Structure formats: structure tokens, C-alpha cells
């Protein structure tokens, strides 16, 4: 009788547990560290005058260095270049899962001052489309002239 009660209690505990599918990546673990924004591409062919993150153009961002600290969701990036608004910028970020099957994550980056205080309380939303120990890709979906336009950010870890 005791064995039957023990088996029933075990089954009831297992039945009450939530079922979770394992995630294909652990973005907070993978994102930690130093990255280079190696390239930025557009979904359409042609030359575009795009100001990224309300800061600067594509040429200034390519080659920029980024640092992510996931235990407090902070980071920084540095832009250098003769015709660029050079310097170190700080941000906070959040990563939220969108779709368990595809592994896509919603990534929000909010510029801050050095102490982590947002000046405008505005942020930029990206899809974290892939991440590994050495590469990361973001996509930023926009609408230009009522047509979809995607900016893809390609990072490599150094």
C-alpha cells in the first residue's frame, strides 16, 4: 500500500510540472564579451543614407567594438573614424524569446549614460536571428515608402 501511495504521489508531481522545450541557444551566455560589428547589410540593393541608432551612418558603425555584460544587462560600443561621431556609448539591453521553435529572440537596446540612466527612455528593437560563440546577427525591420526594409547587423567575437 505504501508503494502505491508513493507511486501515485510521484505521478501527480510529475503531471503538475510544466513541460519546457530546450532552447537551441542560450543568448545571455553567448552574448557575453567583446564583439566587432563586422558588416551591415540592407535587404534592398542600392545606396541608402541611413542614420543608425540616431548616431551615425553605416560606414562609421562597421568596425565598431561592442561589449555586453549579461549579468546586469549593460554594455557599451565605441565608434571611431575621421568623419564619424567618435566615442564610447553605453546601453542597457533585454533579450526576450519570441518563438521556441525558431529560436528567434527579441532584442531591445536602450542608450544610456555611463551610469545606466536613459536620457530619452527610447530604445531600438531587433530580432536576434543567430548567435554562437563567435558570431551574432541582428535584423532590424523597418518600413520605407510603405515597403519592408531590413537592416542586418553582423557581429564577430574577438
N, C-alpha and C positions, 0 to 999 in steps of 0.2 A: 504494500500500500504506500509506504514511504517513497519507493522508487517511482510509482505512478504520479504522486503529487509533485515530486521533483521534476519529472519529465514534463508535466503539464505547466508548471511554473516556468521552466526554461523555454518551452514553446511559446508561452504567452509573452515573455520578454522579447524573444526574437521577433515575434509577429508585430510588436509595438515599435520596434526600431525602424528608423527611416532608411529607405533604400537610396543609396547615392552612387552615381556612376563616377568612376575615377576620371579626373581631368587629364587631358593629354599633356598639358604643360602646367607648370607652377610659375605664373608670371612674376610674382613678387620675388621668388628665389632667383629666377633667371635674369631679371632686370637689374639686380644689384650690381653696382660697379660703374666703371668708366666706359663710355661709348663715343664713337665718332659718327656724326651724321655724314655718311659717305656719299649719298646721292639723293636727289629729289626729282621725281618724275611726275608728269601730268598724263591724264587719261586721253588727252587730245594732242594732236601734233600742232606745232607752231610755237611762236614766241609769245609769252604772256608776261605782263607786268603785275606780278603778284607780290603783295606785302605779307610775309608770313609772320604769324603771331603778333601782328601790329608792330613789328620791329623793323624788318629789313627784307631784302629780296633773296631769291634762291641762291645766287652766287655767294652771298655773304653767309648763308646758313650751311652750305655744303662745306664740309671740313670742320665744322664747329664741334667742340668737345662737350660732352654731357656726362653728368654724374647723377646716379639715382641711389637714394638711401631708403629702402623699402620699410625699415622698421619704424620710421617716423613719417613716411610718405613725403619726403622732401627731396630736392635736387637742385642742380644748377646747370647752366650751359654758358659757354663762352664763345663769342663771335670775335674774330679778328680779320682785319683786312683794311686796305688803304681807303677804299670808298664805302666802308661799312660803319655802322653804329657800333663800334667795338666795345667789348667789356663783358663782365660777368653778370648774368641774370640768375635769379632764384625763382623757384616754383614749388608748389605742392602738387601732388597727384593722387588720383584714386584709380583703382582698377576694379571694374565690376564685370562679372561674367554675363555675356549676352545669351549664348547658346551652348548648352552642354555638348551637343553632338558635333558642332563645327569647331568648337574651341575658340571662337572669336570672343574677344573681350572689349568692353567699352572702357576707354582710357580718357580721363579728364585731367588736363594740365591747367593750373591756375597760377599766373605770375604773382610773385610776392616780393617784398623787400628782403633784406638779409636776415631779418628776424622772423620771417614767415608770415608777415602780415600782408594781406591782399590790399592793393591800392584801389582797385576798381571793383573787386568782387566778381570779375568776369573770368571765364575760362574758355578753353578750347577743347572740343571733343574729337576724339579719333577712334578708329577701330584698330585695336592691336591685332593684326591679322596673322602674324607669326612671331615667335620668339624662341631662341635656342641659347645655348651657352655662348655663341659667337655672333649671331645675327638677330636683328629685330626689324620688323616692318610695321609701320603705321599707315592707315589710309584715312584721309580727311575728305568726306563727301560734301560737295557744295553744289549750288545751282548757279549757273552763269547763263544769262539770256534764256531763262526757263529750260535749260538743258542741264543734265547731270554732268558734273565735273569732279574728278577725283585727283587729289594730290597724294602721292605716295612717298613716304619718308623711309629711306633705307639706312639702317644703322649697323655698324660693326663694332664688336667689343675689342678693346685694346688692353 
